[in-house]
């Protein structure tokens, strides 16, 4: 009876070790292969939890529903950034409320300066994530 018990414990330990090693190797492989295997709409982000993958479904370099823009603000330009969530995505890139506002203001001037409106938002975010987005990405546009 004792030898059967010891044999059973050894088998359980062996199978558990094999399972643990397999799981660890798979986890390591998925971490390194993530950029090549997973090309979905969202991607993992350590600070935000997730964000839209760059240049997916028309998104820009940061994953915003907007065009790619130079980070340096052009001379004689006022930049307005609009933080938001999924409302920033409704209507696609050219018909969301932010792009419509930008079209409305493109021929307007303030003290001779052009007005540029930039969409800076990800779906399913709240005020805390939007604050992080502002600090990390939005301020790069020098609004």
SEPA-130437 format. One record per atom (N, C-alpha, C, CB): residue number from 1; x, y, z. Coordinates in nm, 2 decimals. Glycine has a CB too. Layout:
BEGIN
NUM / X / Y / Z
...
//
This chain:
BEGIN
1 / 0.08 / -0.12 / 0.00
1 / 0.00 / 0.00 / 0.00
1 / 0.09 / 0.13 / 0.00
1 / -0.09 / 0.00 / 0.12
2 / 0.19 / 0.13 / 0.08
2 / 0.28 / 0.24 / 0.09
2 / 0.35 / 0.27 / -0.05
2 / 0.38 / 0.22 / 0.20
3 / 0.40 / 0.16 / -0.11
3 / 0.47 / 0.18 / -0.24
3 / 0.38 / 0.23 / -0.35
3 / 0.54 / 0.05 / -0.28
4 / 0.25 / 0.18 / -0.34
4 / 0.15 / 0.23 / -0.44
4 / 0.12 / 0.38 / -0.42
4 / 0.02 / 0.15 / -0.43
5 / 0.12 / 0.42 / -0.29
5 / 0.09 / 0.56 / -0.26
5 / 0.21 / 0.65 / -0.31
5 / 0.07 / 0.58 / -0.11
6 / 0.33 / 0.60 / -0.28
6 / 0.45 / 0.68 / -0.32
6 / 0.46 / 0.68 / -0.47
6 / 0.58 / 0.61 / -0.26
7 / 0.43 / 0.57 / -0.54
7 / 0.43 / 0.57 / -0.69
7 / 0.33 / 0.67 / -0.74
7 / 0.40 / 0.43 / -0.74
8 / 0.21 / 0.68 / -0.69
8 / 0.11 / 0.77 / -0.73
8 / 0.15 / 0.91 / -0.71
8 / -0.03 / 0.74 / -0.65
9 / 0.21 / 0.94 / -0.59
9 / 0.26 / 1.08 / -0.57
9 / 0.37 / 1.12 / -0.67
9 / 0.31 / 1.09 / -0.42
10 / 0.46 / 1.03 / -0.70
10 / 0.56 / 1.05 / -0.80
10 / 0.50 / 1.08 / -0.94
10 / 0.66 / 0.93 / -0.80
11 / 0.40 / 1.00 / -0.98
11 / 0.34 / 1.03 / -1.11
11 / 0.27 / 1.16 / -1.11
11 / 0.23 / 0.91 / -1.14
12 / 0.20 / 1.20 / -1.00
12 / 0.13 / 1.33 / -0.99
12 / 0.24 / 1.44 / -1.00
12 / 0.05 / 1.34 / -0.86
13 / 0.35 / 1.42 / -0.93
13 / 0.45 / 1.52 / -0.93
13 / 0.51 / 1.54 / -1.07
13 / 0.56 / 1.49 / -0.83
14 / 0.53 / 1.42 / -1.14
14 / 0.59 / 1.42 / -1.27
14 / 0.50 / 1.49 / -1.37
14 / 0.62 / 1.28 / -1.32
15 / 0.37 / 1.45 / -1.37
15 / 0.27 / 1.52 / -1.46
15 / 0.26 / 1.67 / -1.43
15 / 0.14 / 1.45 / -1.45
16 / 0.26 / 1.70 / -1.31
16 / 0.25 / 1.84 / -1.27
16 / 0.36 / 1.92 / -1.32
16 / 0.23 / 1.86 / -1.12
17 / 0.48 / 1.87 / -1.30
17 / 0.60 / 1.93 / -1.35
17 / 0.60 / 1.95 / -1.50
17 / 0.73 / 1.85 / -1.31
18 / 0.56 / 1.85 / -1.57
18 / 0.55 / 1.85 / -1.72
18 / 0.45 / 1.96 / -1.76
18 / 0.51 / 1.72 / -1.78
19 / 0.34 / 1.96 / -1.69
19 / 0.23 / 2.06 / -1.72
19 / 0.28 / 2.20 / -1.69
19 / 0.11 / 2.03 / -1.64
20 / 0.35 / 2.22 / -1.58
20 / 0.40 / 2.36 / -1.55
20 / 0.51 / 2.40 / -1.65
20 / 0.46 / 2.35 / -1.41
21 / 0.60 / 2.32 / -1.69
21 / 0.70 / 2.35 / -1.78
21 / 0.64 / 2.38 / -1.92
21 / 0.81 / 2.24 / -1.80
22 / 0.54 / 2.30 / -1.96
22 / 0.48 / 2.33 / -2.09
22 / 0.41 / 2.46 / -2.08
22 / 0.37 / 2.22 / -2.12
23 / 0.34 / 2.49 / -1.98
23 / 0.27 / 2.62 / -1.96
23 / 0.37 / 2.74 / -1.97
23 / 0.19 / 2.62 / -1.83
24 / 0.48 / 2.73 / -1.90
24 / 0.58 / 2.83 / -1.90
24 / 0.64 / 2.86 / -2.04
24 / 0.69 / 2.80 / -1.80
25 / 0.67 / 2.75 / -2.11
25 / 0.72 / 2.76 / -2.24
25 / 0.62 / 2.82 / -2.34
25 / 0.77 / 2.62 / -2.29
26 / 0.50 / 2.78 / -2.32
26 / 0.39 / 2.84 / -2.41
26 / 0.37 / 2.99 / -2.38
26 / 0.26 / 2.77 / -2.39
27 / 0.38 / 3.03 / -2.25
27 / 0.36 / 3.17 / -2.21
27 / 0.48 / 3.25 / -2.27
27 / 0.36 / 3.18 / -2.06
28 / 0.60 / 3.20 / -2.26
28 / 0.72 / 3.27 / -2.31
28 / 0.71 / 3.28 / -2.46
28 / 0.85 / 3.20 / -2.27
29 / 0.67 / 3.18 / -2.53
29 / 0.65 / 3.18 / -2.68
29 / 0.55 / 3.29 / -2.72
29 / 0.61 / 3.04 / -2.73
30 / 0.43 / 3.29 / -2.65
30 / 0.33 / 3.39 / -2.68
30 / 0.37 / 3.53 / -2.66
30 / 0.20 / 3.36 / -2.60
31 / 0.45 / 3.55 / -2.56
31 / 0.50 / 3.69 / -2.53
31 / 0.59 / 3.74 / -2.65
31 / 0.58 / 3.70 / -2.40
32 / 0.68 / 3.65 / -2.69
32 / 0.77 / 3.69 / -2.80
32 / 0.70 / 3.69 / -2.94
32 / 0.89 / 3.59 / -2.80
33 / 0.60 / 3.61 / -2.96
33 / 0.53 / 3.60 / -3.09
33 / 0.42 / 3.69 / -3.10
33 / 0.49 / 3.46 / -3.11
34 / 0.38 / 3.76 / -2.99
34 / 0.26 / 3.85 / -2.99
34 / 0.26 / 3.95 / -3.11
34 / 0.26 / 3.93 / -2.86
35 / 0.37 / 4.02 / -3.14
35 / 0.37 / 4.11 / -3.25
35 / 0.34 / 4.05 / -3.39
35 / 0.50 / 4.19 / -3.26
36 / 0.37 / 3.92 / -3.40
36 / 0.36 / 3.85 / -3.53
36 / 0.23 / 3.78 / -3.54
36 / 0.47 / 3.76 / -3.55
37 / 0.17 / 3.73 / -3.43
37 / 0.05 / 3.65 / -3.43
37 / -0.08 / 3.72 / -3.42
37 / 0.06 / 3.54 / -3.33
38 / -0.08 / 3.82 / -3.34
38 / -0.20 / 3.89 / -3.30
38 / -0.21 / 4.03 / -3.37
38 / -0.22 / 3.90 / -3.15
39 / -0.30 / 4.04 / -3.46
39 / -0.31 / 4.17 / -3.54
39 / -0.45 / 4.22 / -3.53
39 / -0.27 / 4.14 / -3.69
40 / -0.51 / 4.20 / -3.41
40 / -0.65 / 4.25 / -3.39
40 / -0.66 / 4.40 / -3.38
40 / -0.71 / 4.18 / -3.27
41 / -0.78 / 4.44 / -3.35
41 / -0.81 / 4.59 / -3.33
41 / -0.74 / 4.64 / -3.21
41 / -0.96 / 4.61 / -3.33
42 / -0.74 / 4.57 / -3.10
42 / -0.68 / 4.62 / -2.98
42 / -0.55 / 4.55 / -2.95
42 / -0.77 / 4.59 / -2.86
43 / -0.46 / 4.61 / -2.88
43 / -0.34 / 4.55 / -2.83
43 / -0.32 / 4.58 / -2.69
43 / -0.22 / 4.60 / -2.92
44 / -0.24 / 4.50 / -2.62
44 / -0.22 / 4.52 / -2.48
44 / -0.13 / 4.64 / -2.46
44 / -0.15 / 4.39 / -2.42
45 / -0.16 / 4.71 / -2.36
45 / -0.08 / 4.83 / -2.32
45 / -0.06 / 4.82 / -2.17
45 / -0.14 / 4.96 / -2.36
46 / 0.06 / 4.82 / -2.12
46 / 0.09 / 4.81 / -1.98
46 / 0.02 / 4.92 / -1.89
46 / 0.24 / 4.81 / -1.95
47 / 0.02 / 5.04 / -1.94
47 / -0.03 / 5.15 / -1.86
47 / -0.18 / 5.16 / -1.88
47 / 0.04 / 5.28 / -1.91
48 / -0.23 / 5.15 / -2.00
48 / -0.38 / 5.17 / -2.03
48 / -0.46 / 5.04 / -2.01
48 / -0.39 / 5.23 / -2.16
49 / -0.40 / 4.93 / -2.02
49 / -0.47 / 4.80 / -2.02
49 / -0.48 / 4.75 / -2.16
49 / -0.61 / 4.82 / -1.95
50 / -0.53 / 4.84 / -2.25
50 / -0.54 / 4.81 / -2.39
50 / -0.55 / 4.94 / -2.47
50 / -0.66 / 4.71 / -2.42
51 / -0.52 / 4.94 / -2.59
51 / -0.54 / 5.05 / -2.68
51 / -0.56 / 5.00 / -2.82
51 / -0.43 / 5.16 / -2.67
52 / -0.60 / 5.08 / -2.91
52 / -0.62 / 5.05 / -3.05
52 / -0.48 / 5.03 / -3.11
52 / -0.71 / 5.15 / -3.12
53 / -0.47 / 4.93 / -3.19
53 / -0.34 / 4.90 / -3.26
53 / -0.32 / 5.01 / -3.37
53 / -0.34 / 4.76 / -3.32
54 / -0.20 / 5.06 / -3.38
54 / -0.17 / 5.16 / -3.48
54 / -0.20 / 5.12 / -3.62
54 / -0.02 / 5.20 / -3.47
55 / -0.25 / 5.21 / -3.70
55 / -0.29 / 5.18 / -3.84
55 / -0.38 / 5.06 / -3.86
55 / -0.16 / 5.16 / -3.92
56 / -0.48 / 5.04 / -3.77
56 / -0.58 / 4.94 / -3.78
56 / -0.71 / 5.01 / -3.81
56 / -0.58 / 4.85 / -3.65
57 / -0.78 / 4.96 / -3.91
57 / -0.91 / 5.02 / -3.94
57 / -0.90 / 5.17 / -3.96
57 / -1.02 / 4.99 / -3.84
58 / -0.80 / 5.22 / -4.02
58 / -0.78 / 5.36 / -4.05
58 / -0.73 / 5.44 / -3.94
58 / -0.91 / 5.41 / -4.09
59 / -0.69 / 5.38 / -3.83
59 / -0.63 / 5.46 / -3.71
59 / -0.50 / 5.52 / -3.75
59 / -0.63 / 5.38 / -3.58
60 / -0.45 / 5.61 / -3.67
60 / -0.32 / 5.68 / -3.70
60 / -0.21 / 5.60 / -3.62
60 / -0.33 / 5.82 / -3.66
61 / -0.10 / 5.67 / -3.62
61 / 0.02 / 5.60 / -3.56
61 / 0.00 / 5.57 / -3.41
61 / 0.14 / 5.69 / -3.57
62 / -0.09 / 5.64 / -3.34
62 / -0.11 / 5.61 / -3.20
62 / -0.24 / 5.53 / -3.18
62 / -0.12 / 5.74 / -3.12
63 / -0.31 / 5.50 / -3.29
63 / -0.43 / 5.42 / -3.28
63 / -0.55 / 5.51 / -3.26
63 / -0.42 / 5.32 / -3.16
64 / -0.54 / 5.64 / -3.28
64 / -0.66 / 5.73 / -3.27
64 / -0.73 / 5.73 / -3.40
64 / -0.61 / 5.87 / -3.23
65 / -0.86 / 5.76 / -3.40
65 / -0.95 / 5.77 / -3.52
65 / -0.92 / 5.90 / -3.59
65 / -1.10 / 5.75 / -3.48
66 / -0.80 / 5.92 / -3.64
66 / -0.76 / 6.04 / -3.70
66 / -0.65 / 6.02 / -3.80
66 / -0.72 / 6.15 / -3.59
67 / -0.61 / 6.12 / -3.87
67 / -0.50 / 6.10 / -3.97
67 / -0.37 / 6.12 / -3.89
67 / -0.51 / 6.21 / -4.08
68 / -0.26 / 6.07 / -3.95
68 / -0.13 / 6.09 / -3.90
68 / -0.10 / 6.24 / -3.92
68 / -0.02 / 6.00 / -3.97
69 / -0.04 / 6.30 / -3.81
69 / -0.01 / 6.44 / -3.82
69 / 0.13 / 6.46 / -3.76
69 / -0.11 / 6.52 / -3.73
70 / 0.20 / 6.56 / -3.81
70 / 0.33 / 6.59 / -3.75
70 / 0.32 / 6.63 / -3.60
70 / 0.41 / 6.70 / -3.83
71 / 0.41 / 6.58 / -3.52
71 / 0.40 / 6.61 / -3.38
71 / 0.43 / 6.76 / -3.35
71 / 0.50 / 6.53 / -3.30
72 / 0.52 / 6.82 / -3.43
72 / 0.55 / 6.96 / -3.41
72 / 0.44 / 7.04 / -3.47
72 / 0.69 / 7.00 / -3.48
73 / 0.39 / 7.13 / -3.39
73 / 0.28 / 7.22 / -3.44
73 / 0.32 / 7.31 / -3.54
73 / 0.21 / 7.29 / -3.32
74 / 0.25 / 7.32 / -3.66
74 / 0.29 / 7.41 / -3.76
74 / 0.28 / 7.56 / -3.71
74 / 0.20 / 7.39 / -3.89
75 / 0.36 / 7.64 / -3.77
75 / 0.36 / 7.78 / -3.73
75 / 0.22 / 7.84 / -3.76
75 / 0.47 / 7.86 / -3.80
76 / 0.18 / 7.94 / -3.69
76 / 0.05 / 8.01 / -3.71
76 / -0.07 / 7.91 / -3.70
76 / 0.05 / 8.08 / -3.85
77 / -0.06 / 7.82 / -3.61
77 / -0.17 / 7.72 / -3.59
77 / -0.21 / 7.70 / -3.44
77 / -0.13 / 7.58 / -3.65
78 / -0.34 / 7.70 / -3.42
78 / -0.39 / 7.66 / -3.29
78 / -0.43 / 7.52 / -3.30
78 / -0.51 / 7.75 / -3.24
79 / -0.39 / 7.44 / -3.20
79 / -0.43 / 7.30 / -3.20
79 / -0.52 / 7.27 / -3.09
79 / -0.30 / 7.21 / -3.19
80 / -0.63 / 7.20 / -3.12
80 / -0.73 / 7.16 / -3.02
80 / -0.73 / 7.01 / -3.02
80 / -0.87 / 7.22 / -3.04
81 / -0.71 / 6.95 / -2.91
81 / -0.72 / 6.80 / -2.90
81 / -0.85 / 6.77 / -2.83
81 / -0.60 / 6.73 / -2.84
82 / -0.92 / 6.67 / -2.87
82 / -1.05 / 6.62 / -2.81
82 / -1.03 / 6.48 / -2.76
82 / -1.17 / 6.63 / -2.91
83 / -1.03 / 6.47 / -2.62
83 / -1.02 / 6.34 / -2.56
83 / -1.16 / 6.28 / -2.56
83 / -0.97 / 6.36 / -2.41
84 / -1.16 / 6.15 / -2.56
84 / -1.29 / 6.08 / -2.56
84 / -1.28 / 5.93 / -2.56
84 / -1.37 / 6.13 / -2.67
85 / -1.39 / 5.87 / -2.58
85 / -1.40 / 5.72 / -2.58
85 / -1.46 / 5.68 / -2.71
85 / -1.49 / 5.67 / -2.46
86 / -1.56 / 5.59 / -2.71
86 / -1.61 / 5.53 / -2.83
86 / -1.69 / 5.64 / -2.91
86 / -1.70 / 5.42 / -2.80
87 / -1.73 / 5.75 / -2.85
87 / -1.80 / 5.85 / -2.93
87 / -1.70 / 5.91 / -3.03
87 / -1.85 / 5.96 / -2.83
88 / -1.58 / 5.91 / -3.00
88 / -1.48 / 5.96 / -3.10
88 / -1.47 / 5.87 / -3.22
88 / -1.34 / 5.97 / -3.03
89 / -1.52 / 5.75 / -3.21
89 / -1.51 / 5.66 / -3.32
89 / -1.64 / 5.65 / -3.41
89 / -1.48 / 5.52 / -3.27
90 / -1.75 / 5.70 / -3.35
90 / -1.88 / 5.69 / -3.42
90 / -1.87 / 5.78 / -3.55
90 / -2.00 / 5.74 / -3.33
91 / -1.91 / 5.72 / -3.66
91 / -1.90 / 5.79 / -3.79
91 / -1.78 / 5.77 / -3.87
91 / -1.92 / 5.93 / -3.77
92 / -1.69 / 5.68 / -3.82
92 / -1.56 / 5.66 / -3.90
92 / -1.47 / 5.78 / -3.88
92 / -1.59 / 5.63 / -4.04
93 / -1.36 / 5.77 / -3.96
93 / -1.26 / 5.87 / -3.95
93 / -1.30 / 6.01 / -4.01
93 / -1.13 / 5.83 / -4.03
94 / -1.39 / 6.01 / -4.11
94 / -1.42 / 6.13 / -4.18
94 / -1.55 / 6.19 / -4.13
94 / -1.42 / 6.11 / -4.32
95 / -1.64 / 6.12 / -4.06
95 / -1.77 / 6.17 / -4.02
95 / -1.79 / 6.17 / -3.87
95 / -1.88 / 6.09 / -4.09
96 / -1.69 / 6.15 / -3.79
96 / -1.71 / 6.16 / -3.65
96 / -1.72 / 6.31 / -3.61
96 / -1.60 / 6.09 / -3.57
97 / -1.78 / 6.34 / -3.49
97 / -1.80 / 6.48 / -3.46
97 / -1.68 / 6.56 / -3.45
97 / -1.88 / 6.48 / -3.32
98 / -1.56 / 6.50 / -3.42
98 / -1.44 / 6.58 / -3.42
98 / -1.39 / 6.61 / -3.55
98 / -1.33 / 6.49 / -3.34
99 / -1.40 / 6.52 / -3.65
99 / -1.36 / 6.56 / -3.79
99 / -1.45 / 6.66 / -3.85
99 / -1.35 / 6.43 / -3.88
100 / -1.58 / 6.65 / -3.81
100 / -1.68 / 6.74 / -3.86
100 / -1.65 / 6.88 / -3.81
100 / -1.82 / 6.70 / -3.83
101 / -1.61 / 6.89 / -3.68
101 / -1.58 / 7.02 / -3.62
101 / -1.45 / 7.07 / -3.69
101 / -1.55 / 7.00 / -3.46
102 / -1.36 / 6.99 / -3.71
102 / -1.23 / 7.03 / -3.78
102 / -1.26 / 7.08 / -3.92
102 / -1.14 / 6.91 / -3.79
103 / -1.35 / 7.02 / -3.99
103 / -1.39 / 7.07 / -4.13
103 / -1.46 / 7.20 / -4.12
103 / -1.48 / 6.97 / -4.20
104 / -1.54 / 7.22 / -4.01
104 / -1.62 / 7.35 / -3.99
104 / -1.52 / 7.46 / -3.96
104 / -1.72 / 7.33 / -3.88
105 / -1.41 / 7.43 / -3.89
105 / -1.32 / 7.53 / -3.85
105 / -1.20 / 7.55 / -3.94
105 / -1.27 / 7.50 / -3.71
106 / -1.18 / 7.47 / -4.04
106 / -1.06 / 7.47 / -4.13
106 / -1.04 / 7.60 / -4.20
106 / -1.06 / 7.36 / -4.23
107 / -1.15 / 7.68 / -4.23
107 / -1.14 / 7.81 / -4.30
107 / -1.14 / 7.92 / -4.20
107 / -1.24 / 7.82 / -4.40
108 / -1.16 / 7.90 / -4.07
108 / -1.17 / 8.00 / -3.97
108 / -1.02 / 8.03 / -3.92
108 / -1.25 / 7.96 / -3.85
109 / -1.01 / 8.16 / -3.87
109 / -0.88 / 8.20 / -3.82
109 / -0.90 / 8.27 / -3.68
109 / -0.81 / 8.29 / -3.92
110 / -0.81 / 8.25 / -3.59
110 / -0.81 / 8.33 / -3.47
110 / -0.68 / 8.40 / -3.47
110 / -0.82 / 8.23 / -3.34
111 / -0.69 / 8.54 / -3.47
111 / -0.57 / 8.62 / -3.48
111 / -0.48 / 8.58 / -3.59
111 / -0.49 / 8.62 / -3.34
112 / -0.54 / 8.54 / -3.70
112 / -0.46 / 8.50 / -3.82
112 / -0.41 / 8.36 / -3.82
112 / -0.35 / 8.60 / -3.84
113 / -0.44 / 8.29 / -3.71
113 / -0.39 / 8.15 / -3.70
113 / -0.49 / 8.05 / -3.74
113 / -0.34 / 8.12 / -3.56
114 / -0.45 / 7.95 / -3.81
114 / -0.54 / 7.84 / -3.85
114 / -0.57 / 7.75 / -3.73
114 / -0.46 / 7.75 / -3.96
115 / -0.69 / 7.69 / -3.73
115 / -0.74 / 7.60 / -3.62
115 / -0.73 / 7.46 / -3.67
115 / -0.88 / 7.64 / -3.58
116 / -0.67 / 7.37 / -3.59
116 / -0.66 / 7.23 / -3.62
116 / -0.72 / 7.15 / -3.50
116 / -0.51 / 7.19 / -3.65
117 / -0.81 / 7.06 / -3.54
117 / -0.88 / 6.98 / -3.43
117 / -0.83 / 6.83 / -3.45
117 / -1.03 / 6.99 / -3.44
118 / -0.78 / 6.78 / -3.34
118 / -0.72 / 6.64 / -3.34
118 / -0.80 / 6.55 / -3.25
118 / -0.57 / 6.65 / -3.29
119 / -0.83 / 6.43 / -3.30
119 / -0.91 / 6.33 / -3.23
119 / -0.81 / 6.25 / -3.15
119 / -0.99 / 6.24 / -3.33
120 / -0.82 / 6.25 / -3.02
120 / -0.74 / 6.17 / -2.93
120 / -0.82 / 6.09 / -2.83
120 / -0.64 / 6.27 / -2.85
121 / -0.87 / 5.97 / -2.88
121 / -0.95 / 5.89 / -2.79
121 / -0.96 / 5.75 / -2.84
121 / -1.09 / 5.95 / -2.79
122 / -0.98 / 5.66 / -2.74
122 / -0.99 / 5.52 / -2.76
122 / -1.13 / 5.47 / -2.71
122 / -0.88 / 5.44 / -2.69
123 / -1.19 / 5.37 / -2.78
123 / -1.31 / 5.31 / -2.73
123 / -1.30 / 5.25 / -2.59
123 / -1.36 / 5.21 / -2.83
124 / -1.41 / 5.25 / -2.52
124 / -1.42 / 5.19 / -2.39
124 / -1.32 / 5.24 / -2.29
124 / -1.40 / 5.04 / -2.41
125 / -1.30 / 5.37 / -2.29
125 / -1.21 / 5.43 / -2.18
125 / -1.29 / 5.52 / -2.10
125 / -1.09 / 5.50 / -2.25
126 / -1.23 / 5.56 / -1.99
126 / -1.30 / 5.65 / -1.90
126 / -1.20 / 5.77 / -1.87
126 / -1.34 / 5.58 / -1.77
127 / -1.24 / 5.86 / -1.77
127 / -1.16 / 5.97 / -1.75
127 / -1.01 / 5.94 / -1.71
127 / -1.22 / 6.05 / -1.64
128 / -0.99 / 5.84 / -1.63
128 / -0.86 / 5.81 / -1.59
128 / -0.77 / 5.77 / -1.71
128 / -0.86 / 5.69 / -1.48
129 / -0.82 / 5.68 / -1.79
129 / -0.74 / 5.64 / -1.91
129 / -0.72 / 5.76 / -2.00
129 / -0.81 / 5.52 / -1.98
130 / -0.83 / 5.84 / -2.01
130 / -0.81 / 5.96 / -2.10
130 / -0.71 / 6.05 / -2.05
130 / -0.95 / 6.03 / -2.11
131 / -0.70 / 6.07 / -1.92
131 / -0.59 / 6.15 / -1.86
131 / -0.45 / 6.09 / -1.90
131 / -0.60 / 6.16 / -1.71
132 / -0.44 / 5.96 / -1.89
132 / -0.31 / 5.89 / -1.93
132 / -0.28 / 5.91 / -2.07
132 / -0.32 / 5.74 / -1.89
133 / -0.39 / 5.90 / -2.16
133 / -0.37 / 5.92 / -2.30
133 / -0.33 / 6.07 / -2.33
133 / -0.50 / 5.89 / -2.38
134 / -0.38 / 6.16 / -2.26
134 / -0.34 / 6.30 / -2.28
134 / -0.20 / 6.32 / -2.24
134 / -0.43 / 6.39 / -2.19
135 / -0.15 / 6.27 / -2.13
135 / -0.01 / 6.28 / -2.09
135 / 0.08 / 6.21 / -2.19
135 / 0.01 / 6.23 / -1.95
136 / 0.04 / 6.09 / -2.23
136 / 0.14 / 6.01 / -2.30
136 / 0.14 / 6.04 / -2.45
136 / 0.10 / 5.86 / -2.29
137 / 0.02 / 6.07 / -2.51
137 / 0.01 / 6.09 / -2.65
137 / -0.03 / 6.23 / -2.69
137 / -0.08 / 5.99 / -2.72
138 / -0.14 / 6.28 / -2.63
138 / -0.20 / 6.41 / -2.67
138 / -0.10 / 6.52 / -2.66
138 / -0.31 / 6.43 / -2.58
139 / -0.02 / 6.53 / -2.56
139 / 0.07 / 6.65 / -2.54
139 / 0.18 / 6.65 / -2.64
139 / 0.13 / 6.65 / -2.40
140 / 0.20 / 6.53 / -2.71
140 / 0.30 / 6.53 / -2.82
140 / 0.26 / 6.62 / -2.93
140 / 0.33 / 6.39 / -2.86
141 / 0.13 / 6.65 / -2.95
141 / 0.09 / 6.73 / -3.06
141 / 0.10 / 6.88 / -3.02
141 / -0.06 / 6.70 / -3.09
142 / 0.15 / 6.91 / -2.90
142 / 0.16 / 7.05 / -2.86
142 / 0.03 / 7.13 / -2.88
142 / 0.28 / 7.12 / -2.94
143 / -0.07 / 7.09 / -2.81
143 / -0.20 / 7.15 / -2.83
143 / -0.21 / 7.29 / -2.76
143 / -0.32 / 7.07 / -2.77
//
